[in-house]
Amino acid sequence: MQPSRVLQALRYRRLRLTTKDVNKGYYKGTGSGSMGRHTKHGGYIIEWDKVRTYVCPPLDGFKLTPFITKNMPRTRGQYDNGEIGPKDPALYLSRWKAENGLD
């Protein structure tokens, strides 16, 4: 799609066309196409021909690693207040006041 001749003559010539530059009827969209169709009963049928599939290359001998180190020891919380554990609201408030002070 190209802008009209009036817009080509102005400063908009090399800029991307937006909905604010033109009148009614221009819909830019998001670039996400439909993956199916709606039925007359309100359902949606996925058409697998339209679904995008991404092929991952083989990762044999891949040298990059995740950002999380495996050398860090696992940390676990200790809750000494019975069966409720971390779900106890009183424990949460007391710990929050101890770490953050009073309002």
DSSP file (Angstrom, degrees, kcal/mol; ACC not computed):
  #  RESIDUE AA STRUCTURE BP1 BP2  ACC     N-H-->O    O-->H-N    N-H-->O    O-->H-N    TCO  KAPPA ALPHA  PHI   PSI    X-CA   Y-CA   Z-CA
    1    1 A M              0   0    0      0, 0.0    16,-0.1     0, 0.0     0, 0.0   0.000 360.0 360.0 360.0 134.6    0.0    0.0    0.0
    2    2 A Q        -     0   0    0      1,-0.0     3,-0.1     0, 0.0     6,-0.0  -0.886 360.0-106.0-118.7 151.1    1.3    3.4   -0.9
    3    3 A P        -     0   0    0      0, 0.0    -1,-0.0     0, 0.0    19,-0.0  -0.276  45.9 -91.6 -69.1 161.8    0.2    6.8    0.3
    4    4 A S     >  -     0   0    0      1,-0.1     4,-2.1     3,-0.0     5,-0.2  -0.131  40.7 -99.9 -67.3 170.4   -1.8    9.1   -2.0
    5    5 A R  H  > S+     0   0    0      1,-0.2     4,-1.7     2,-0.2     5,-0.1   0.835 122.4  56.3 -64.1 -32.7    0.0   11.6   -4.2
    6    6 A V  H  > S+     0   0    0      1,-0.2     4,-1.0     2,-0.2    -1,-0.2   0.932 110.6  43.5 -64.5 -44.3   -0.7   14.5   -1.8
    7    7 A L  H  4 S+     0   0    0      1,-0.2     5,-0.4     2,-0.2    -2,-0.2   0.827 109.9  57.2 -70.9 -30.0    1.0   12.6    1.0
    8    8 A Q  H  < S+     0   0    0     -4,-2.1    -1,-0.2     1,-0.2    -2,-0.2   0.856 106.0  50.4 -66.9 -33.5    3.8   11.6   -1.3
    9    9 A A  H  < S+     0   0    0     -4,-1.7    -1,-0.2    -5,-0.2    -2,-0.2   0.759 106.4  67.1 -76.4 -24.1    4.5   15.3   -2.1
   10   10 A L  S >< S-     0   0    0     -4,-1.0     3,-1.1    -5,-0.1    -3,-0.0  -0.038 109.9 -81.3 -85.0-168.5    4.6   16.3    1.6
   11   11 A R  G >  S+     0   0    0      1,-0.3     3,-0.5     2,-0.1     4,-0.2   0.582 117.6  77.3 -72.0  -9.4    7.1   15.4    4.3
   12   12 A Y  G >   +     0   0    0     -5,-0.4     3,-0.8     1,-0.2    -1,-0.3   0.434  62.5 107.4 -78.8   1.9    5.3   12.0    4.8
   13   13 A R  G <  S+     0   0    0     -3,-1.1    -1,-0.2     1,-0.3    -2,-0.1   0.854  89.5  22.7 -53.3 -46.8    7.0   10.6    1.7
   14   14 A R  G <  S+     0   0    0     -3,-0.5    -1,-0.3     2,-0.1     2,-0.2   0.385 103.7  98.4-106.2   3.7    9.4    8.3    3.3
   15   15 A L  S <  S-     0   0    0     -3,-0.8     2,-0.1    -4,-0.2     3,-0.0  -0.559  84.7 -93.7 -89.8 157.9    7.7    7.8    6.6
   16   16 A R        -     0   0    0     -2,-0.2     2,-0.4     1,-0.1    -1,-0.1  -0.455  43.2-111.9 -68.8 139.0    5.6    4.8    7.5
   17   17 A L        -     0   0    0    -16,-0.1     2,-0.2    -2,-0.1    -1,-0.1  -0.588  41.3-176.3 -75.9 127.6    1.9    5.3    6.8
   18   18 A T    >>  -     0   0    0     -2,-0.4     3,-0.9     1,-0.0     4,-0.6  -0.714  40.9-105.5-119.2 171.9   -0.2    5.4   10.1
   19   19 A T  T 34 S+     0   0    0      1,-0.2     3,-0.2    -2,-0.2     7,-0.1   0.695 117.5  60.1 -71.2 -18.1   -3.8    5.7   10.8
   20   20 A K  T 34 S+     0   0    0      1,-0.2    -1,-0.2     0, 0.0    -3,-0.0   0.668  99.1  57.3 -81.9 -16.0   -3.4    9.3   11.9
   21   21 A D  T <4 S+     0   0    0     -3,-0.9     2,-0.2     2,-0.1    -1,-0.2   0.683 107.5  46.4 -87.0 -18.7   -2.1   10.3    8.5
   22   22 A V  S  < S-     0   0    0     -4,-0.6     3,-0.1    -3,-0.2     4,-0.0  -0.709  81.0-110.6-122.6 170.3   -5.2    9.2    6.5
   23   23 A N    >   -     0   0    0     -2,-0.2     3,-0.8     1,-0.2    -1,-0.2   0.114  62.4 -39.2 -83.3-158.8   -8.9    9.5    6.7
   24   24 A K  T 3  S+     0   0    0      1,-0.2    -1,-0.2     3,-0.0     3,-0.1  -0.170 114.1  44.3 -63.4 156.0  -11.5    6.8    7.5
   25   25 A G  T 3  S+     0   0    0      1,-0.2     2,-0.7    -3,-0.1    -1,-0.2   0.346  74.6 118.7  95.9  -6.0  -11.1    3.3    6.1
   26   26 A Y    <   +     0   0    0     -3,-0.8     2,-0.5    -7,-0.1    -1,-0.2  -0.851  35.6 178.2 -97.4 117.8   -7.4    2.6    6.7
   27   27 A Y        -     0   0    0     -2,-0.7    -3,-0.0     1,-0.1    -9,-0.0  -0.968  11.3-172.3-121.1 115.9   -6.9   -0.3    9.0
   28   28 A K        -     0   0    0     -2,-0.5     3,-0.2     1,-0.1    -1,-0.1   0.915  22.2-165.7 -76.7 -43.6   -3.3   -1.2    9.7
   29   29 A G        -     0   0    0      1,-0.2    -1,-0.1     2,-0.1     0, 0.0  -0.169  31.7 -94.6  80.4 178.8   -3.8   -4.5   11.6
   30   30 A T        -     0   0    0      2,-0.2    -1,-0.2    -2,-0.0     3,-0.1   0.422  49.7-110.9-114.2  -3.4   -1.2   -6.3   13.7
   31   31 A G  S    S+     0   0    0      1,-0.2     2,-0.8    -3,-0.2    -2,-0.1   0.512  78.5 126.8  84.5   3.2    0.1   -8.8   11.1
   32   32 A S        -     0   0    0      3,-0.0    -1,-0.2     0, 0.0    -2,-0.2  -0.853  47.1-155.3 -98.0 112.4   -1.5  -11.7   12.9
   33   33 A G        -     0   0    0     -2,-0.8     2,-0.1     1,-0.1    17,-0.0  -0.236  27.0 -85.6 -79.6 170.9   -3.6  -13.7   10.5
   34   34 A S        -     0   0    0      1,-0.1    -1,-0.1     2,-0.1     3,-0.1  -0.464  25.9-160.4 -75.8 149.1   -6.5  -15.9   11.4
   35   35 A M  S    S-     0   0    0     -2,-0.1    12,-2.0    -3,-0.1     2,-0.3   0.247  71.4 -20.0-110.7  10.0   -5.8  -19.5   12.3
   36   36 A G  E    S-A   46   0A   0     10,-0.3     2,-0.3    14,-0.1    10,-0.2  -0.903  74.6 -85.3-179.1-153.1   -9.3  -20.7   11.6
   37   37 A R  E     -A   45   0A   0      8,-2.2     8,-3.1    -2,-0.3     2,-0.3  -0.976  29.3-111.6-145.3 157.8  -12.9  -19.6   11.2
   38   38 A H  E     -A   44   0A   0     -2,-0.3     6,-0.2     6,-0.2     2,-0.2  -0.641  28.7-137.7 -87.5 145.3  -16.0  -18.9   13.4
   39   39 A T    >   -     0   0    0      4,-2.1     3,-1.3    -2,-0.3    -1,-0.0  -0.563  24.2-111.7 -95.6 166.8  -19.0  -21.2   13.2
   40   40 A K  T 3  S+     0   0    0      1,-0.3    -1,-0.1    -2,-0.2    -2,-0.0   0.624 116.1  59.6 -74.1 -10.8  -22.6  -20.0   13.2
   41   41 A H  T 3  S-     0   0    0      2,-0.0    -1,-0.3     0, 0.0     3,-0.1   0.318 124.6 -97.0 -97.9   7.5  -23.1  -21.5   16.6
   42   42 A G  S <  S+     0   0    0     -3,-1.3    -2,-0.1     1,-0.3     2,-0.1   0.493  85.6 120.5  93.8   3.8  -20.4  -19.3   18.2
   43   43 A G        -     0   0    0      2,-0.0    -4,-2.1     0, 0.0     2,-0.4  -0.246  55.4-129.9 -90.0-176.6  -17.6  -21.8   18.1
   44   44 A Y  E     -A   38   0A   0     -6,-0.2     2,-0.5    -3,-0.1    -6,-0.2  -0.995   9.9-155.3-139.4 129.6  -14.2  -21.6   16.4
   45   45 A I  E     -A   37   0A   0     -8,-3.1    -8,-2.2    -2,-0.4     2,-0.5  -0.923  15.3-139.1-108.6 122.7  -12.7  -24.2   14.1
   46   46 A I  E     -A   36   0A   0     -2,-0.5     2,-0.8   -10,-0.2   -10,-0.3  -0.679   7.7-151.7 -81.8 126.4   -8.9  -24.3   13.9
   47   47 A E    >>  -     0   0    0    -12,-2.0     3,-1.9    -2,-0.5     4,-0.7  -0.882   3.7-156.4 -98.8 110.0   -7.7  -24.8   10.3
   48   48 A W  T 34 S+     0   0    0     -2,-0.8    -1,-0.1     1,-0.3   -12,-0.1   0.625  87.6  68.4 -68.3 -13.3   -4.3  -26.5   10.8
   49   49 A D  T 34 S+     0   0    0      1,-0.2    -1,-0.3   -14,-0.0   -13,-0.1   0.807 104.0  44.7 -69.9 -27.8   -3.2  -25.3    7.3
   50   50 A K  T <4 S+     0   0    0     -3,-1.9    -2,-0.2   -15,-0.2     2,-0.2   0.634  87.7 105.8 -90.9 -15.4   -3.1  -21.8    8.7
   51   51 A V  S  < S-     0   0    0     -4,-0.7     2,-0.3   -16,-0.2   -16,-0.0  -0.463  72.8-123.4 -71.7 132.7   -1.4  -22.5   12.0
   52   52 A R        -     0   0    0     -2,-0.2     2,-0.4     2,-0.0    -1,-0.1  -0.564  26.3-167.0 -76.7 135.4    2.2  -21.3   12.1
   53   53 A T        -     0   0    0     -2,-0.3     2,-0.5     2,-0.0    -1,-0.0  -0.984   6.3-153.0-123.3 137.5    4.8  -24.0   12.9
   54   54 A Y        -     0   0    0     -2,-0.4     2,-0.6     2,-0.0    -2,-0.0  -0.928   7.6-146.0-113.3 130.0    8.4  -23.2   13.8
   55   55 A V        -     0   0    0     -2,-0.5    -2,-0.0     0, 0.0     0, 0.0  -0.844  10.4-147.7 -99.3 123.1   11.1  -25.7   13.1
   56   56 A C        -     0   0    0     -2,-0.6     3,-0.1     1,-0.1    -2,-0.0  -0.741  19.0-124.1 -88.4 132.9   14.0  -25.7   15.6
   57   57 A P        -     0   0    0      0, 0.0     2,-0.1     0, 0.0    -1,-0.1  -0.314  43.0 -80.3 -69.5 161.3   17.4  -26.6   14.2
   58   58 A P        -     0   0    0      0, 0.0     0, 0.0     0, 0.0     0, 0.0  -0.409  36.7-155.9 -64.1 135.7   19.2  -29.5   15.8
   59   59 A L    >   +     0   0    0     -2,-0.1     3,-1.6    -3,-0.1     2,-0.3   0.079  42.3 137.7-103.4  22.4   20.9  -28.4   19.0
   60   60 A D  T 3  S+     0   0    0      1,-0.3     3,-0.1     3,-0.0     0, 0.0  -0.558  80.3   9.3 -69.5 126.7   23.7  -31.1   19.1
   61   61 A G  T 3  S+     0   0    0     -2,-0.3     2,-0.4     1,-0.3    -1,-0.3   0.695  87.0 160.8  76.9  19.4   26.9  -29.5   20.1
   62   62 A F    <   -     0   0    0     -3,-1.6    -1,-0.3     1,-0.1    -3,-0.1  -0.627  22.4-166.5 -76.8 126.6   25.2  -26.2   21.0
   63   63 A K        +     0   0    0     -2,-0.4    -1,-0.1    -3,-0.1     2,-0.1   0.611  51.7  98.9 -97.5 -13.2   27.6  -24.2   23.3
   64   64 A L        -     0   0    0      1,-0.0    -2,-0.0     0, 0.0     0, 0.0  -0.479  55.7-159.1 -75.4 148.7   25.3  -21.5   24.8
   65   65 A T        -     0   0    0     -2,-0.1     4,-0.1     1,-0.1    -2,-0.1  -0.787  25.3 -88.8-121.2 164.1   23.9  -22.1   28.2
   66   66 A P        -     0   0    0      0, 0.0    -1,-0.1     0, 0.0     0, 0.0  -0.239  38.1-112.3 -67.5 164.6   20.9  -20.6   30.1
   67   67 A F  S    S+     0   0    0      2,-0.1     2,-0.5     0, 0.0    -2,-0.0   0.630  93.9  87.0 -74.2 -13.6   21.4  -17.4   32.2
   68   68 A I  S    S-     0   0    0      2,-0.0     2,-0.2     1,-0.0     0, 0.0  -0.754  76.4-133.9 -93.1 129.3   20.8  -19.3   35.5
   69   69 A T        -     0   0    0     -2,-0.5     3,-0.4     1,-0.1    -2,-0.1  -0.521   4.2-150.2 -80.3 148.1   23.9  -20.9   37.0
   70   70 A K  S    S+     0   0    0     -2,-0.2    -1,-0.1     1,-0.2    -2,-0.0   0.461  87.7  76.5 -92.5  -2.9   23.7  -24.4   38.4
   71   71 A N        +     0   0    0      2,-0.1    -1,-0.2     0, 0.0    -2,-0.0   0.610  69.3 101.7 -83.3 -12.3   26.3  -23.7   41.0
   72   72 A M  S    S-     0   0    0     -3,-0.4     2,-0.1     1,-0.1     3,-0.1  -0.559  77.6-119.7 -76.5 131.9   23.9  -21.8   43.3
   73   73 A P        -     0   0    0      0, 0.0     2,-0.3     0, 0.0    -1,-0.1  -0.385  32.4-102.2 -69.6 149.6   22.7  -23.8   46.3
   74   74 A R        -     0   0    0     -2,-0.1     2,-0.4     1,-0.0     0, 0.0  -0.537  35.5-148.9 -74.0 132.1   18.9  -24.4   46.5
   75   75 A T        -     0   0    0     -2,-0.3     2,-0.4    -3,-0.1    -1,-0.0  -0.861  14.8-175.2-106.2 137.5   17.2  -22.2   49.0
   76   76 A R        -     0   0    0     -2,-0.4     2,-0.2     2,-0.0    -2,-0.0  -0.979  23.6-119.8-130.9 143.5   14.2  -23.2   50.9
   77   77 A G        -     0   0    0     -2,-0.4     2,-0.5     2,-0.0     0, 0.0  -0.500  19.2-143.3 -80.0 150.5   12.0  -21.3   53.4
   78   78 A Q        -     0   0    0     -2,-0.2     2,-0.5     7,-0.0    -1,-0.0  -0.970  16.4-176.0-117.4 124.6   11.6  -22.4   57.0
   79   79 A Y        -     0   0    0     -2,-0.5     3,-0.2     3,-0.1     6,-0.0  -0.977   9.2-178.9-124.1 120.8    8.2  -21.9   58.6
   80   80 A D        +     0   0    0     -2,-0.5     3,-0.1     1,-0.2    -1,-0.1   0.039  56.2  95.5-106.6  25.3    7.8  -22.8   62.2
   81   81 A N  S    S-     0   0    0      1,-0.3     3,-0.4     2,-0.0     2,-0.2  -0.106  88.3 -99.3-115.2  39.1    4.2  -22.0   62.7
   82   82 A G  S    S-     0   0    0      1,-0.2    -1,-0.3    -3,-0.2     3,-0.1  -0.540  72.2 -22.8  94.7-151.0    2.4  -25.3   62.3
   83   83 A E  S    S+     0   0    0     -2,-0.2    -1,-0.2     1,-0.2    -2,-0.0   0.768 121.8  64.4 -78.1 -27.5    0.5  -26.8   59.4
   84   84 A I  S >  S+     0   0    0     -3,-0.4     3,-1.3     1,-0.2    -1,-0.2   0.897  73.1 170.8 -68.4 -40.5   -0.4  -23.6   57.4
   85   85 A G  G >   -     0   0    0      1,-0.2     3,-1.4    -4,-0.2    -1,-0.2  -0.462  66.3  -0.5  68.8-131.1    3.2  -22.7   56.7
   86   86 A P  G 3  S+     0   0    0      0, 0.0    -1,-0.2     0, 0.0    -2,-0.1   0.568 123.7  71.5 -72.8  -6.7    3.7  -19.8   54.2
   87   87 A K  G <   +     0   0    0     -3,-1.3    -2,-0.2     4,-0.0    -3,-0.1   0.509  68.2 112.7 -85.0  -3.6   -0.1  -19.4   53.8
   88   88 A D    <>  -     0   0    0     -3,-1.4     4,-1.8     1,-0.2     5,-0.1  -0.574  55.9-156.8 -73.5 119.5   -0.5  -17.9   57.2
   89   89 A P  H  > S+     0   0    0      0, 0.0     4,-2.4     0, 0.0     5,-0.2   0.843  92.0  55.1 -67.1 -32.6   -1.6  -14.2   56.9
   90   90 A A  H  > S+     0   0    0      2,-0.2     4,-2.4     1,-0.2     5,-0.2   0.903 107.9  49.0 -66.9 -39.9   -0.3  -13.3   60.4
   91   91 A L  H  > S+     0   0    0      2,-0.2     4,-2.3     1,-0.2     5,-0.2   0.901 110.7  51.7 -63.9 -40.8    3.2  -14.7   59.6
   92   92 A Y  H  X S+     0   0    0     -4,-1.8     4,-2.4     1,-0.2    -2,-0.2   0.935 112.0  45.2 -62.0 -46.6    3.2  -12.7   56.3
   93   93 A L  H  X S+     0   0    0     -4,-2.4     4,-2.4     2,-0.2     5,-0.2   0.902 113.3  49.2 -66.6 -40.9    2.3   -9.4   58.1
   94   94 A S  H  X S+     0   0    0     -4,-2.4     4,-1.9     1,-0.2    -1,-0.2   0.905 113.7  46.4 -66.7 -38.9    4.8   -9.9   60.9
   95   95 A R  H  X S+     0   0    0     -4,-2.3     4,-2.1    -5,-0.2     5,-0.2   0.894 111.6  51.7 -68.7 -38.6    7.6  -10.7   58.4
   96   96 A W  H  X S+     0   0    0     -4,-2.4     4,-2.6    -5,-0.2     5,-0.3   0.906 111.0  47.6 -64.2 -41.4    6.6   -7.8   56.3
   97   97 A K  H  X S+     0   0    0     -4,-2.4     4,-1.6     1,-0.2    -1,-0.2   0.864 111.3  51.6 -66.5 -36.2    6.7   -5.4   59.3
   98   98 A A  H  < S+     0   0    0     -4,-1.9    -2,-0.2    -5,-0.2    -1,-0.2   0.877 118.9  35.4 -68.6 -36.6   10.1   -6.8   60.3
   99   99 A E  H  < S+     0   0    0     -4,-2.1    -2,-0.2    -5,-0.1    -1,-0.2   0.815 130.8  27.9 -87.8 -31.1   11.7   -6.3   56.9
  100  100 A N  H  < S-     0   0    0     -4,-2.6    -3,-0.2     1,-0.2    -2,-0.2   0.521  98.2-131.8-111.7  -8.0   10.0   -3.1   55.8
  101  101 A G     <  -     0   0    0     -4,-1.6     2,-0.2    -5,-0.3    -1,-0.2  -0.247  42.1 -46.5  83.1-177.6    9.2   -1.3   59.0
  102  102 A L              0   0    0      1,-0.1    -5,-0.0    -4,-0.1    -4,-0.0  -0.632 360.0 360.0 -92.6 150.6    6.0    0.3   60.0
  103  103 A D              0   0    0     -2,-0.2    -1,-0.1     0, 0.0    -2,-0.0   0.452 360.0 360.0 -76.6 360.0    3.9    2.6   57.8
